[in-house]
Amino acid sequence: MSLHVVVVIVGYNNAGDISRCADALEKSTYRDFEIVICENSGDAGFAALQSAIPTVLSGGQPVKLIKAPSNGGYASGINIAISASQGAAAWWILNPDTEPSPGAMTALIERMSQGFDAVGSPIHFPTGEIQSFGGVWLSWYAKAVAIGHGSPAGTKPNSARVEQMQNFLMGSSMFVSRKFADVTGPMAEYFFLYCEEVEWCLRGISRGMCLGFAPDAVVVHHQGTSTGYTRSLRTRSCRAVYLDERNKMLLTWDRFPARMPVAAVLALFRLVGRYGRAGAFAQVACGMAGWFLGLCGQSGIPRWARKGSG
């Protein structure tokens, strides 16, 4: 099956990460694609990106750079890139700090051709350990669970079980068809960062979209290089924790409002217990602030993110 794919990457002062991702894409066995990169950090970040990324890959695939008018967040950058590439038959949304394997795009296309509207990948840490085979949103707990997380390198996924379990694709690698984008609509920008891919997939499923999984579409993820969402709880960015906890509440209000009384309490207990046990007390405080504001319905761009763009 041949179709024109647009690879979408949203950057924020991480030209080095994006250059590494572009180098990996240059080795792709599937050749009918182009790359569209939306830089959210403003003039300096965009200039660095222009210096680091070629306008055409060695295989002839064009690379288009877009400077966002302001830092509207991750979903905003994706929406800008998709709107600027309406000739696509499908979009492959990749985190800037990823390295897809050479055969990943081919595997994603083949799985999509078997009756799926959007397809996910096995996501590995650089060590080979599994980050995720797919995502499950537990609405009563306001909690995202990564299928296979922490499994040792070399673990083979049960693809049928992943497709049975998952109700969202991991945002680090989401392969979506034009049908999915048209039926589901754009990503919700009020999250700014985190949970937007969960809401997008849940919305798509509610409108009849079907999520698949391509076991051979391996993607390595160098997690948190731009967002600060590290594996260590004690070193995790307080801003990342704040947004993560806030957006869990916003997502619950959006998709499962009747479950909020239970989900909010369970999310708070989990936040305090998880970070508290790790001695990450600053993260507890930031997370509680985000949880409370999300519970109050406060969404959109945080004050600290409104400067330095444009």
C-alpha positions in Angstrom: 0.0 0.0 0.0 1.5 3.4 -1.0 0.4 6.6 0.5 2.0 10.0 1.1 2.9 10.4 4.8 3.7 13.6 6.6 5.9 13.2 9.7 4.9 15.8 12.3 7.4 17.0 14.9 6.8 19.8 17.5 10.0 21.3 18.8 10.9 23.5 21.7 14.5 24.5 21.9 15.7 21.0 21.1 17.2 21.2 17.6 19.7 18.5 18.6 16.9 16.0 19.4 15.1 16.8 16.1 18.3 16.4 14.1 18.8 12.9 15.6 15.2 12.1 14.8 15.5 13.4 11.2 18.7 11.3 10.8 16.8 8.2 11.8 13.9 9.0 9.4 16.5 9.4 6.6 17.2 5.7 7.0 13.5 4.7 6.6 12.8 1.9 4.1 9.6 3.7 3.2 10.4 6.7 1.0 7.1 8.5 0.2 7.1 11.0 3.1 8.0 14.5 4.1 8.7 16.1 7.4 6.9 19.2 8.9 8.4 20.6 12.0 6.6 23.3 14.1 9.0 25.2 16.5 7.2 26.6 19.5 10.0 28.4 21.3 10.3 31.5 19.2 13.0 33.2 17.1 16.2 31.7 18.7 14.9 28.2 18.7 13.7 28.5 15.1 17.1 29.9 14.0 18.8 26.9 15.7 16.5 24.5 13.9 17.3 26.2 10.6 21.0 25.6 11.2 20.6 22.0 12.3 18.0 20.6 9.9 18.4 20.2 6.1 15.6 21.4 3.8 15.8 18.1 2.0 16.9 14.6 3.2 19.4 12.6 1.2 16.5 10.5 -0.2 14.8 13.6 -1.6 12.1 14.0 1.1 11.4 17.7 1.8 11.6 19.2 5.3 9.4 22.1 6.1 10.0 24.3 9.1 7.3 26.4 10.7 7.7 29.0 13.5 4.6 29.0 15.6 3.2 32.5 16.2 3.3 31.8 20.0 3.9 28.9 22.3 0.4 27.4 22.3 1.6 24.1 23.5 2.1 20.6 22.0 -1.4 20.1 20.6 -1.3 23.6 19.0 2.0 22.8 17.3 0.5 19.5 15.9 -2.6 21.2 14.7 -0.5 23.9 12.9 1.6 21.2 11.2 -1.4 19.2 10.1 -3.1 22.2 8.7 0.0 23.0 6.8 0.2 19.6 5.2 -3.3 18.9 3.7 -1.9 16.8 0.9 -1.1 14.0 3.4 -2.9 10.7 3.3 -1.6 10.0 6.9 0.4 11.8 9.6 3.0 10.2 11.8 3.3 12.3 14.9 6.6 11.8 16.6 8.1 13.3 19.7 11.3 15.2 18.9 13.4 13.0 21.2 12.5 9.8 19.3 14.5 7.6 16.9 12.2 5.4 14.7 13.7 2.2 13.3 14.2 2.0 9.5 11.2 -0.3 9.0 8.8 1.5 11.4 6.9 3.5 8.8 6.4 0.6 6.6 5.0 -1.5 9.5 2.6 1.3 10.5 1.3 1.6 7.0 0.8 -2.1 6.6 -1.1 -2.3 9.9 -3.3 0.7 9.0 -4.2 -1.0 5.7 -5.8 -3.9 7.7 -8.7 -1.8 8.8 -7.4 0.6 11.4 -7.8 4.4 11.6 -4.7 5.1 13.8 -1.8 2.9 14.8 0.7 2.9 17.6 4.2 1.6 18.0 6.3 -0.3 20.6 8.2 2.5 22.4 11.6 1.5 23.9 13.9 3.4 26.2 17.5 3.7 24.9 18.5 0.7 27.0 16.0 -1.5 25.2 13.7 -1.6 28.1 10.0 -1.2 27.2 8.4 2.1 27.8 5.1 1.2 26.3 3.2 -1.0 23.8 0.1 1.2 24.1 -2.0 3.1 26.6 -5.0 2.4 28.8 -6.8 5.3 30.4 -8.4 4.2 33.7 -11.2 6.8 34.0 -12.2 6.0 37.6 -8.6 6.6 38.7 -7.8 9.5 36.3 -4.7 7.4 35.5 -2.9 6.5 32.3 -1.3 3.0 32.2 1.4 2.1 29.7 1.0 -1.5 28.6 4.3 -3.4 29.0 6.0 -0.6 30.8 9.3 -1.7 32.4 9.5 -5.0 30.6 13.0 -6.1 29.8 14.7 -5.6 26.5 13.7 -8.2 23.9 10.1 -8.6 25.3 7.8 -9.4 22.4 4.3 -7.8 22.6 1.1 -9.8 22.3 -0.3 -7.6 19.5 -3.9 -8.9 19.8 -4.0 -8.2 23.5 -2.5 -4.7 23.1 -5.2 -3.9 20.5 -7.9 -5.3 22.8 -6.7 -3.3 25.8 -5.5 0.0 24.5 -7.8 3.0 24.3 -5.1 5.6 23.4 -1.9 5.6 21.5 1.3 6.9 23.2 1.9 10.5 22.0 5.6 9.8 21.3 4.5 7.8 18.1 1.0 8.2 16.7 0.2 7.2 13.1 -3.2 8.6 12.1 -5.1 8.4 8.9 -6.8 11.3 7.2 -10.1 9.7 8.1 -9.1 9.8 11.8 -8.1 13.5 11.6 -11.3 14.4 9.7 -13.7 12.5 11.9 -12.1 13.2 15.3 -11.2 16.8 14.6 -8.0 18.7 15.8 -6.2 18.0 19.1 -7.6 19.9 22.1 -5.3 22.8 22.8 -6.5 23.6 26.3 -4.2 21.0 27.8 -1.1 22.8 26.6 1.1 19.7 27.4 0.2 16.1 28.5 -3.1 14.2 28.2 -3.9 15.7 24.8 -3.2 12.4 23.0 -5.4 10.5 25.4 -8.4 12.8 24.9 -7.8 12.8 21.1 -7.9 9.0 21.0 -10.9 8.7 23.4 -12.8 11.2 21.3 -11.9 9.2 18.1 -13.1 5.9 19.6 -16.3 7.6 20.7 -16.8 8.5 17.0 -16.1 5.0 15.7 -12.4 5.1 15.1 -10.4 1.9 15.6 -6.9 1.8 17.1 -4.2 -0.7 15.9 -0.7 -1.7 16.9 2.2 -2.4 14.7 4.7 -4.7 16.6 7.5 -4.1 14.2 7.3 -0.3 14.2 9.9 0.1 17.0 10.6 3.6 18.2 13.3 4.6 20.7 12.3 7.4 23.1 14.8 9.5 24.9 12.1 10.6 27.4 11.8 14.1 28.8 14.7 15.9 27.1 12.6 19.0 26.5 9.7 18.7 29.0 11.6 17.6 32.0 9.4 14.5 32.5 12.2 12.2 33.6 11.9 8.7 34.9 13.2 9.8 38.3 10.4 11.3 40.4 12.9 13.4 42.4 14.4 15.1 39.4 11.1 15.4 37.4 10.3 19.0 36.5 7.8 20.6 38.8 6.2 22.3 35.9 5.7 18.9 34.2 4.2 17.4 37.4 1.9 20.5 37.7 0.6 20.1 34.1 0.3 16.3 34.3 -1.9 16.5 37.4 -3.9 19.4 36.2 -4.7 17.8 32.9 -5.8 14.5 34.4 -8.6 16.5 36.1 -9.4 18.4 32.9 -9.6 15.2 30.9 -11.9 13.7 33.5 -14.2 16.8 33.3 -14.2 16.6 29.6 -14.8 12.8 29.0 -16.0 11.4 32.3 -17.6 14.2 34.5 -19.8 11.8 36.5 -16.7 10.0 37.7 -14.9 13.1 39.0 -15.8 12.7 42.7 -14.1 9.3 42.8 -11.3 10.0 40.3 -10.2 13.3 42.0 -9.8 11.7 45.4 -7.9 8.7 44.1 -5.7 10.9 41.9 -4.8 13.0 44.9 -4.0 10.1 47.1 -1.8 8.6 44.4 0.0 11.8 43.8 0.9 12.3 47.5 1.8 8.7 48.0 3.9 8.3 44.9 6.0 11.4 45.1 6.0 11.5 48.9 7.5 8.1 49.2 10.2 9.2 46.8 11.0 12.2 48.9 10.0 14.5 46.0 8.2 17.0 48.2 8.5 20.0 45.8 6.8 17.8 43.2 4.1 17.0 45.6 3.4 20.7 46.2 3.4 21.5 42.4 1.2 18.5 41.7 -1.3 19.4 44.3 -1.5 22.9 42.9 -2.1 21.5 39.4 -4.7 19.0 40.7 -6.6 21.8 42.5 -6.7 24.1 39.5 -7.7 21.2 37.2 -10.4 20.4 39.6 -11.6 24.0 39.3 -11.5 23.7 35.5 -8.6 26.1 34.9 -7.0 25.2 31.5 -4.9 26.7 28.8 -1.4 28.2 28.7 0.3 28.6 32.1 1.7 32.1 32.8 5.3 30.9 32.8 4.9 29.6 29.2 3.5 32.8 27.7 6.8 34.7 27.4 9.8 34.1 25.2 7.8 33.1 22.1 7.3 34.9 18.9 
